[in-house]
């Protein structure tokens, strides 16, 4: 009797988890991927426009390149 109760509970949980996704229209959207070259060009433009200093540019450039290696 106890096994039947456990089996019934497992079935209800399994069916419930399967049905919880039914009818959902949620879509996963990925952020557009930029190339390494585009990121570096954007960073250089920020430096040329005076938005960031040369020191900040060097630090951020290193971070971008290092992150792409991983």
TORPA-4810 file (N, C-alpha, C, O; in nm, 3 decimals):
<nodes>
NODE_1_0.081_-0.119_0.000_0.000_0.000_0.000_0.086_0.125_0.000_0.058_0.222_-0.071_X
NODE_2_0.193_0.121_0.081_0.282_0.236_0.090_0.353_0.259_-0.044_0.373_0.373_-0.085_X
NODE_3_0.390_0.149_-0.111_0.457_0.160_-0.241_0.363_0.223_-0.344_0.406_0.302_-0.427_X
NODE_4_0.237_0.187_-0.338_0.139_0.243_-0.430_0.123_0.393_-0.410_0.110_0.469_-0.507_X
NODE_5_0.124_0.436_-0.285_0.111_0.579_-0.255_0.233_0.656_-0.307_0.218_0.764_-0.364_X
NODE_6_0.351_0.601_-0.288_0.474_0.665_-0.336_0.475_0.669_-0.488_0.511_0.771_-0.547_X
NODE_7_0.436_0.559_-0.552_0.431_0.554_-0.698_0.332_0.655_-0.753_0.361_0.723_-0.851_X
NODE_8_0.217_0.667_-0.690_0.115_0.763_-0.732_0.168_0.905_-0.720_0.148_0.987_-0.809_X
NODE_9_0.236_0.935_-0.608_0.291_1.068_-0.586_0.397_1.100_-0.692_0.400_1.211_-0.746_X
NODE_10_0.482_1.005_-0.721_0.586_1.025_-0.822_0.524_1.051_-0.959_0.570_1.137_-1.033_X
NODE_11_0.419_0.976_-0.991_0.351_0.996_-1.119_0.289_1.135_-1.128_0.301_1.202_-1.231_X
NODE_12_0.223_1.179_-1.021_0.162_1.312_-1.021_0.267_1.423_-1.035_0.246_1.520_-1.106_X
NODE_13_0.378_1.407_-0.966_0.485_1.506_-0.976_0.543_1.507_-1.117_0.568_1.613_-1.174_X
NODE_14_0.565_1.388_-1.173_0.620_1.378_-1.308_0.527_1.439_-1.412_0.572_1.514_-1.499_X
NODE_15_0.400_1.406_-1.404_0.302_1.460_-1.499_0.290_1.611_-1.482_0.281_1.685_-1.579_X
NODE_16_0.289_1.656_-1.357_0.280_1.800_-1.330_0.397_1.877_-1.387_0.381_1.986_-1.441_X
NODE_17_0.516_1.820_-1.374_0.633_1.889_-1.428_0.632_1.891_-1.580_0.679_1.987_-1.641_X
NODE_18_0.580_1.787_-1.641_0.570_1.785_-1.787_0.467_1.887_-1.837_0.489_1.955_-1.937_X
NODE_19_0.356_1.895_-1.767_0.250_1.986_-1.810_0.281_2.132_-1.780_0.224_2.221_-1.843_X
NODE_20_0.367_2.157_-1.686_0.397_2.295_-1.650_0.459_2.372_-1.766_0.449_2.495_-1.772_X
NODE_21_0.523_2.303_-1.858_0.583_2.369_-1.973_0.489_2.380_-2.092_0.520_2.450_-2.188_X
NODE_22_0.377_2.315_-2.087_0.282_2.317_-2.199_0.217_2.453_-2.214_0.178_2.515_-2.115_X
NODE_23_0.206_2.499_-2.335_0.138_2.625_-2.361_0.222_2.747_-2.335_0.176_2.859_-2.356_X
NODE_24_0.342_2.729_-2.292_0.429_2.843_-2.265_0.488_2.894_-2.395_0.533_2.817_-2.479_X
NODE_25_0.488_3.025_-2.410_0.546_3.083_-2.531_0.675_3.158_-2.499_0.716_3.247_-2.575_X
NODE_26_0.736_3.123_-2.390_0.860_3.188_-2.351_0.971_3.148_-2.448_0.993_3.030_-2.474_X
NODE_27_1.039_3.248_-2.499_1.150_3.222_-2.589_1.277_3.279_-2.529_1.275_3.386_-2.468_X
NODE_28_1.384_3.208_-2.547_1.513_3.255_-2.498_1.578_3.335_-2.610_1.596_3.285_-2.721_X
NODE_29_1.612_3.458_-2.580_1.677_3.544_-2.680_1.822_3.564_-2.637_1.851_3.597_-2.522_X
NODE_30_1.911_3.544_-2.732_2.051_3.565_-2.704_2.089_3.706_-2.746_2.039_3.760_-2.844_X
NODE_31_2.179_3.763_-2.668_2.231_3.895_-2.704_2.316_3.880_-2.830_2.384_3.779_-2.848_X
NODE_32_2.311_3.980_-2.916_2.394_3.972_-3.037_2.542_3.958_-3.000_2.591_4.026_-2.910_X
NODE_33_2.610_3.872_-3.070_2.751_3.850_-3.044_2.834_3.949_-3.126_2.813_3.964_-3.246_X
NODE_34_2.926_4.014_-3.060_3.016_4.103_-3.132_3.149_4.033_-3.151_3.187_3.945_-3.073_X
NODE_35_3.217_4.071_-3.255_3.348_4.013_-3.281_3.453_4.084_-3.197_3.430_4.195_-3.148_X
NODE_36_3.566_4.021_-3.183_3.677_4.082_-3.110_3.716_4.214_-3.178_3.740_4.314_-3.111_X
NODE_37_3.722_4.211_-3.310_3.758_4.331_-3.384_3.661_4.446_-3.360_3.703_4.561_-3.344_X
NODE_38_3.531_4.416_-3.358_3.431_4.520_-3.335_3.444_4.577_-3.194_3.433_4.699_-3.176_X
NODE_39_3.466_4.492_-3.095_3.482_4.540_-2.958_3.604_4.632_-2.947_3.598_4.736_-2.882_X
NODE_40_3.713_4.592_-3.012_3.835_4.674_-3.005_3.816_4.806_-3.081_3.868_4.909_-3.038_X
NODE_41_3.743_4.804_-3.193_3.717_4.928_-3.267_3.629_5.022_-3.184_3.653_5.143_-3.181_X
NODE_42_3.528_4.967_-3.118_3.442_5.049_-3.032_3.521_5.109_-2.917_3.503_5.226_-2.881_X
NODE_43_3.608_5.029_-2.859_3.691_5.076_-2.749_3.784_5.187_-2.796_3.802_5.288_-2.727_X
NODE_44_3.845_5.168_-2.914_3.935_5.270_-2.968_3.859_5.400_-2.998_3.913_5.509_-2.976_X
NODE_45_3.738_5.389_-3.047_3.658_5.509_-3.074_3.629_5.584_-2.944_3.634_5.707_-2.941_X
NODE_46_3.599_5.510_-2.839_3.575_5.575_-2.709_3.699_5.648_-2.662_3.690_5.757_-2.604_X
NODE_47_3.816_5.590_-2.686_3.942_5.656_-2.649_3.964_5.781_-2.734_3.999_5.887_-2.682_X
NODE_48_3.944_5.769_-2.865_3.963_5.883_-2.954_3.866_5.997_-2.925_3.901_6.114_-2.939_X
NODE_49_3.744_5.962_-2.884_3.643_6.064_-2.853_3.661_6.123_-2.714_3.587_6.213_-2.674_X
NODE_50_3.759_6.074_-2.640_3.787_6.128_-2.507_3.696_6.074_-2.398_3.692_6.128_-2.288_X
NODE_51_3.622_5.969_-2.428_3.531_5.910_-2.330_3.609_5.834_-2.224_3.572_5.834_-2.106_X
NODE_52_3.717_5.769_-2.266_3.805_5.699_-2.172_3.947_5.745_-2.195_3.983_5.791_-2.304_X
NODE_53_4.029_5.732_-2.092_4.169_5.772_-2.101_4.251_5.662_-2.168_4.202_5.550_-2.188_X
NODE_54_4.375_5.695_-2.202_4.464_5.595_-2.261_4.488_5.480_-2.163_4.496_5.364_-2.203_X
NODE_55_4.498_5.514_-2.036_4.520_5.411_-1.933_4.400_5.317_-1.925_4.416_5.195_-1.917_X
NODE_56_4.280_5.374_-1.927_4.159_5.292_-1.924_4.150_5.206_-2.050_4.112_5.089_-2.045_X
NODE_57_4.186_5.266_-2.164_4.185_5.193_-2.291_4.275_5.071_-2.283_4.235_4.961_-2.321_X
NODE_58_4.398_5.090_-2.235_4.493_4.980_-2.227_4.441_4.868_-2.135_4.452_4.750_-2.168_X
NODE_59_4.384_4.908_-2.021_4.333_4.810_-1.925_4.215_4.733_-1.985_4.210_4.610_-1.977_X
NODE_60_4.121_4.805_-2.045_4.003_4.740_-2.103_4.038_4.653_-2.223_3.980_4.546_-2.243_X
NODE_61_4.133_4.699_-2.303_4.176_4.622_-2.420_4.234_4.488_-2.375_4.204_4.384_-2.433_X
NODE_62_4.316_4.492_-2.271_4.375_4.369_-2.219_4.266_4.276_-2.167_4.270_4.155_-2.191_X
NODE_63_4.167_4.331_-2.096_4.057_4.248_-2.044_3.979_4.183_-2.157_3.945_4.064_-2.149_X
NODE_64_3.949_4.259_-2.261_3.873_4.205_-2.374_3.948_4.092_-2.442_3.891_3.986_-2.470_X
NODE_65_4.075_4.114_-2.468_4.157_4.012_-2.535_4.171_3.889_-2.447_4.159_3.776_-2.495_X
NODE_66_4.197_3.910_-2.317_4.213_3.797_-2.225_4.083_3.717_-2.213_4.087_3.594_-2.205_X
NODE_67_3.969_3.785_-2.211_3.840_3.715_-2.200_3.811_3.631_-2.323_3.747_3.526_-2.313_X
NODE_68_3.856_3.674_-2.437_3.834_3.599_-2.562_3.922_3.475_-2.567_3.889_3.378_-2.636_X
NODE_69_4.033_3.477_-2.498_4.122_3.360_-2.496_4.062_3.245_-2.417_4.090_3.129_-2.444_X
NODE_70_3.978_3.278_-2.319_3.920_3.176_-2.230_3.801_3.114_-2.289_3.740_3.026_-2.227_X
</nodes>
